[in-house]
Amino acid sequence: MNRYYYDFHIHSCLSPCADNDMTPNNVAGVCALAGLQIAALTDHNSTKNCPAFYKAAKKQGIIPVAGMELTTAEDIHVVCLFERLEDAMAFGEDVDGRRIRIPNRTDIFGDQIITDEEDEPIGIEEDMLPNATTLSLDEVPSLVEQYNGVCFPAHVDREANGIIAILGTIPETPDFGCAELRDYENKDHYVRNYPILQNKLILCGSDAHYLWDIRDANAYFDLEDEPYSGDFVRHQLFLHLKGEI
């Protein structure tokens, strides 16, 4: 068993609110410099830069996780993570059909760039990614489970698109096993004021939109890793996230 530092909430240049320098290779490189061993790419309502990030992360010795920051119909952000890249991409296609199509104004919101493994642009998303989908909060966990993933409310300690800010509380249903804080120092305050968090695994994510947002290693899991492989460690991680060990 060894300690693995993680960040499960990082955006790439596909998210319009993220800097264009957030290419998959740049993100992976800064994650390595920050001392992370596991990192997830979680663009708004899309997984299209996850294949490039997988390859970039592996070159840096980082265990990649494919993910998405999904916006529910209520405008709540939910982080969705997948053990297998193939499942993440299939989930991305499903969510793509549930987006509300509004043309992106790059002059206002920023570019939405899809890259290959060498950070070369191979496409753009024409329609705005971060806006609400047609998926309600109640629908998200079961849909994620269909693709063998795990999901949890993002940055519950933020006003913008946080579940508490939108609903005023964390409801009993759907029953998320985890919840994310952007600032782990807020944990005691939120657990005290929202007792439902006492029974959840509290995670910390940077929600990085710029390279300098990626934090030095802090949050971690102690994971079994013998016989070692990235796939085995990732599997152990997902067992923890799903509350199975």
Secondary structure, 3 states (H helix, E strand, C coil): CEEEEEEEEECCCCCCCCCCCCCHHHHHHHHHHCCCCEEEEEEECCCCCHHHHHHHHHHCCCEEEEEEEEECCCCCEEEEEECCHHHHHHHHHHHHCCECCCECCHHHHCCCEEECCCCCEEEECCECCCCCECCCCCCHHHHHHHCCEEEEECCCCCCCCCHHHHHCCCCCCCCCCEEEECCHHHHHHHHHHCHHHHHCEEEECCCECCHHHCCCCCCEEEECCCCCCHHHHHHHHHHHHCCCC
